[in-house]
Amino acid sequence: MLVSLIVAIVIGAIAGWLASLIMKKSNGLLLNIILGIVGGVVGTFLLGLIGIDAHGTIGNIIVSVIGACIILAVFNLIKKG
């Protein structure tokens, strides 16, 4: 269980960092990790709705980056308003 949590944090950190590079918007390391983890959940849910399933670490990172980009875009819209 602890290993799974550590892996989720590492994947979230990578995904959040990549999403911040893609979106050209950095919000700090901790927020990027949180956005990456939440993005992983959102990405898995949204892509699962259209029948796409991530397999392996690379697949999970890709799905997390997609979700983190979505979350980051929404977060930046809320932050502006």
Secondary structure by P-SEA (a helix, b strand, c coil): caaaaaaaaaaaaaaaaaaaaaacccccaaaaaaaaaaaaaaaaaaaaaaccccccaaaaaaaaaaaaaaaaaaaaaaaac
